Amino acid sequence: MITARTRRRTAAAVGLLVTLGLTACSTGQQSTASSGGDTATVSGKISITYLQKQGDQEYFVGEAAGAKAKAAQLGVDLKVVNLGNDANQTISDEQSAIAQKSNGLIVVVPDPAVGPQVVQTAKDAKVALLTSDDQICTTGPAPASCAASDLVPRIGFSGDQMGQQVGQRAAEEFKKAGWNAADTRIISAWQQDVTVCGDRVKAAKTAFAAGAGATVQNIDVATDNTPTGAQDKIAATITANAGVKHWVIWGCNDENVQGGVTAMDNAGVTPDNVIGVGLGAYLACKDWGSGKPSGMKAALFINGSDVGALAVQTMYDKLKNGKAFPQEAFAPTTMVDPTNWQASGLKCS
């Protein structure tokens, strides 16, 4: 999702952070900023800005809708901003939101490397900061290397729990198919610098190994978390493993699995030889709605609307009543497949 140009610009931004000494702030100072500890409660109308990466993606569209519905219910003035994939835009739009007198900011960053600057900008303005979906660290660019106390409070889903559910379902499908482990391969596809993606994939591997009753070789595939990016990388993986008959596919999101399923189809691998378990279900349901056989056997339904609503409620509670942010708060998830997705409440557009 992050282009080479964006990476270069982000690297320059990180260099600037070091020059300015923003990442050198003490843990105590940054933790206060991340929790909104030095922000005052608001007696009048509350104004919140929700800064989202990839705001036109199905999941984030739902998240924005849930946030707006909750804001209307609470009487909150909410502005949703689409950051796209531009990490540098995060800072400029954050500054604009502060200039427009937002009391609180909820952020989904395109790149966690800008995290320290996002935190410092909010701290300097005494504006409460909360993240949703992806983590950012107050003291450095990599949340995976960050102490738990230095992670900004986050609303979203548990990467471990989601990955566990995906791995368990994949193991069930594998056992049901009766495949030989020797001619089966697992593809784990994800953008490898996104911490929550790594959490999901790691948990999926562990759960599959525990439930499959056999040892199946795994192939890690680095992608950009988009369908076309995953399709291209997985197509190359199929070509490099010509003797494999059966494939299990999971990844960070529906995009990775859908890209893999498409690559399999293009390579002539029939749906009965593919077990794809998505994460999101917003692309999986399109396959199921067509009525045609698909390698996408199941998907974990994560409702962005629930996350958006919970994020706004959490920020409101902080700004209105001074209630401390939880370090993490999770929305519920549901495993769906062609037989039950319509009854689950999943909206497929």
N, C-alpha and C positions, 0 to 999 in steps of 0.2 A: 504494500500500500504506500510505502514511502519511496519516492523516486530517487535516482542518483543525485539529481540536482538538489532535492530537499535535504539529502544527507549532507551534501557539501555545505549548504546554508546552515544546517543544524550544527555541523562541526564548527563553523565560524561563530555561531551564537554561543556554543559551549566555551570556545576560546575566550570570548568576551566575558563570560561569567567568571572565568578564572582570573582574568585581568582585573575585573572589578572586585574580586574577592568575595563574590556572593556565596560561593560554595564553601568558603572558609568559616562561615558563621558557626557558632557553637551549636551543639545538639539541643541544648536547652532553649536557645533563642528560636531555633527553627521549629521545635515542637510546639512552642506557643503559637507561632504563626500558622502552623498546619491545623491546629485545633480551633483557631479563631479565638484563643484565650484572651487576647487583648482587644476584642471587639465589644462594643457596647450593645445592649439590647435596644430595639427600635420601638418607639412608642406609637408612631404613626404608621402609614402604609409602608409595607415592606417591598423592596425592589430587588429582584434576583436575576442574574444573567446565567444562562446555561450555555456553555461553550462546548460544542460537540465536534469531534472529528467525524468525517464521512457522513455528514448529516443527511445525505440522500440515500444511504443504505437502509434497507427495509427495517432492520433492527432499530437503528437510531431514529428513523421516522416514528416508529412506535414509541420509543422512549420520549421523544419530544411531545408526542400527543398525550402521553400519560402525565408528563410534567405540567403541561398546559391545563389539563383537566383538574389536577390537584391544586394548581395555583388559582384557578377560577373558584374552586370550592373554598379556599382559604382567604380569598380576597387579596392575593399577592399579585404585584405587577411583575410579570415574567417576560424576559426576552430570550429567545433561543437563537444562537449564532452558529452557523455551519463553518467550521474551520477547514473543511476538506481534508487534504493530506499535508497541508503546509504547516510545519512546526513553528516557523517564524511568525505566522499569522496568529498563533496562540497568544504571543506576548502583546502584539499590537491591538488585538481585539480585547484582551484583558485590560489593557490600559484605557481603551475606549469605554469599556463597561464601567470602570472606576470613575472616569471623567463624567459619565452620565449618572453618577451617584448611586450605583448599585450597592446595596448593603451586603450582599453575599454573592459568591461566585461558585458555580458547580462546573467542573471541567472534566472533559474526556480528551486527553492530549493525543495528537497524532504521533508524537515521539516523546518518550519519557525523558530524553536528554534535556529538555527544557524545564524539567520539574523544579530545580532549584531557583531558577529565575521567576517562574510562576509563583512560587511560594514567597520569595522575597518581595515581589511586586505587591502581592496582597498584604503582606505584613507591613510594608511601608505605608500603605494606604489605610491600615487598620480595617480591612475588609475580610469577612469570614470566608474561608476557602474549604471546599469539599470536593472530592473527586468521585466520579462514578465509573464503573466498568474497569478501567485500567489504573494501575497504581503509579504514583510518582513519589520520588524520594526528596526529602528536604535538603540533603547534604551532598548529593551526587547524581549523575545522569542515569545510573543503573539500579532500578528497584531491587533486582535480584541480589545485589551486593550491599543492600541497605539494612541497617538495624531496624527491627520492627518498630521501635519507638520513633524512628525518623521517617516512617511512611505516613503520608497524608491520609486522614480518615477517608474511607471509601465505602460507597454504596454500590452493590452489584450482585455478583454471584460468586460462590466459592469455586475456584478453579479445581481444587482437589475433589470436591463433591461432584462437580460436573464431569470431570474426567473419569471418576470412578463409575458413574452411571453409564457413560459411553462404553468403557471397557467391559463392564459387566454384560451389557446388551450384546456387544460384539462377540463375547465368549459364548453367550447363549445361542446366537445365530450360527456360530462356528460349529458348536456341538450338534445343533439341529441339522446342519448341512452334511455332517459326517465326512468332512474332508480329511485327507491325509496331510498331516503337518509338514511332511517333507516336500510336497509340491505346492505349499501355500506360503504366501508372504504377507506381512502386514506393512502397510505404508502409513507412517505418521507424518503428517504434513502441517507445517506451521511456520509463521514468521518468527525466527529464532531469537530476535532481540526484544520480543514482547514477553514480559515476565509471566503474565497470566496465561499466555498460550503454552509456555513451557510447563506451567503447573498442571494444566489440563491434560496435556499429552503424557506427562510422567505418570499421573494418576491412572490414565487409561491403560497404559502398559502394565502397571502393577495389578490392576483389577482383572485384566484379560489373563495374565499369567496365572492368577489365583483361580480363575473360573473355567479356563478352557480345557483343562485336563490333558494338555499337550504343550510342548514347547515349539512355538512358531517363530521363525526368524523375522525380525523387524528391520525395516529400512527407513531411516530418517530422511525426509525430503524438505529442504529449506525452500519456502515460498514467500510471496509478498502478501499472503492472506486474501488474494483475489481469485475468482474462478478461473480466469484466463492464465494467471500466473501459475496457479496450482496445476492446471491442465498441461501446460508446457513442460513443467518440471516432472510431473508424473508420467507423461508420455515418454520422456527420455528414460525414466526408470523402468517402464515396461519393456522398452527396446533392449535395455541392458540386462534384462532378466527373462529372456525368451522362453526358458524352460518351465516357468512358473504357470500352473494351471488355475490356481484360485487366489483371490486377493481379498484382504480385509483392509478397509480404509477408514481412518479417523483423522481428526486434525483439530485446529483451534476453533474452527467455525464451519458453518454450512458451505461457505465458499470453497474451502479446501477440499471437502468431500465431494461437492458437486463437480469441481474441476477434475477430480480423480475419476469419478464415475463417467464423465464425458470422455476423458482420455481412454478409459477402458473400452467404451463403446466404439470410439474411433479406431481402436487397435483390434477390434473384432472379438473382444472378450465379452461373452454373453452375460446378461444380468444374473443368471443362475450361478455364475462363477465369481460374483462380486458381492461382498458384504460391506456396504458403506453405512456408517452410523454418523449422522450429521450432528451439528451442535448449533442450535438456533431454530431449525425446522422451517424457516421462512423460504428457503429454496427447495428443501426436500418436498414440501407440500405441493410444489408446482409439478414435480415428477408424478406424484401420486394422483393429483387432479387430472392428469392426462389419461389415466386408465391403462397406460402401457406398462409392461414389465420394466422394472428399474433396479439398478444395483444399489440404490439408496433404500436400505431395508428398514431403517428407523432413524429417528433424530431426537435429540433432547430439546424440547420446547423451552426456550428462555424468552420470557415476555418482557420486551424492552419497556413497555408501558408501566409495568410494575416497578421497574428500577427508577424510571423518571419520576413517578409519583412518590416513591419512598425518598428519593433524593430531595425533592422539594419539601416534603413534610419534615425531613430531618433538618434542613436548613431553616425552615420556618420556626421549628421548636427552639433552635439555637438563638435566632435573632429576636423572637418574640418573648421567650421565657427564660433564656439563658441556659437551656439544657445542653450539656456537653455532648459533642459528637461521639457516637460509638466509634471505636477504631475501625470496625467493619460491620456492615449490616447487609444481610442477604435476602434476595427475593426468592420465591419458590420456583422449582423446575418440574417438568413432567416429560416422561419419555413417550413419544408418539410414533405411530407407524401408519401404513395405508388403511388399517382397519378402524383407527380411533382418532385420527388427527382432527376431523371435522367436529367431533363431539368435545374436543379438548378446549375449544375457545380460540384456537389458532386461526388467525385471519390471513388468508393467502391471496395476495393481489399481484 
